[in-house]
């Protein structure tokens, strides 16, 4: 298990991005959260196996890629802090 922090840049706020990501998360074995940031980006924090994370990220790109201008990904060891996937405000 790993922890992935993903920052999505572009016109990703105000388009249902977080709600779509949460709905997609239900199809994968992932925990964590998605959150709008004050700079206009969206932060995604996921704990999952690498293959599951990659499939989840691909599903996000397939569904919302037209809003995403850039993606930054940081990987670290999982902390097992999450029990579900949620939207944070």
N, C-alpha and C positions, 0 to 999 in steps of 0.2 A: 504494500500500500504506500502511496505517495500523496503529498499535498501539492496541489497545483493552484497557483494564483494567476488568474488571467485578467488582463486589462484589455477591454475592447474600446477602440477609439473610432470616432466618426459620429454621425447623427444617430446615436444609439439610445438616446433618451426620448421619451414621449411617443414611442412607436410600439409599445407593448412588448418591448425586448425582455424585461425581467419575467413577465408572466409567461411568455413563450418559452423561455429557458427553463422556468420551473415545470411547465408542462412536459417539456422534452426530458427533464431529469427523471420523471416518473418511469421512463422507458429503460433506464440504465441503473446499474448498481453503484450509485454515487451518493455522497452526502456533502453538505456544505451550504453555501448560500450565494445569492446574486444580489448586488446592491448598486444603486446609482451613486456616483461620486460627485462632489461639488464642482469638479472641473469639466463635467459633461461626459465623462467616460462611464463605463459600467465595469464593476469588479465582480469577478466570478471566483469563488474559492471552492475547490473540489477535493475531496479525499476519495481515492479510488485506485484500483489497479490500473496500470498504464494503458492496457488495451481498452479497458472500459472508458477511461478518460478520453482517449483518442477517438473512440466511436461517438461519445457524447459531443465532443468538440466538433467533429465532422457534421453531426446532425444540426448543431447550432449554425455552423457555416452554411449548410445546405438551406436552412430555413431563413436565416437572417443575414446572410453574407452581403447582400446588397446594401446594408446599412454600415457594415464594418469596413473601416478604412485601414486599420492596423490592429494587430493583436500582439500583446506582449505576454510571455508565459514565464513564470518562475516555478521551479520544482524543488521540493524539499521532502524530508521524511515526514510521514503522516504523524499527527499528534493525537489522532482519534478523538477529536473534540466534538464531532457532530454525529447525531443519531438520525437525522433526516436531511432533506433539502428544502430550503426556505428562501423567501424574499425578505431581505432586511431593508429597513427604512432609516 
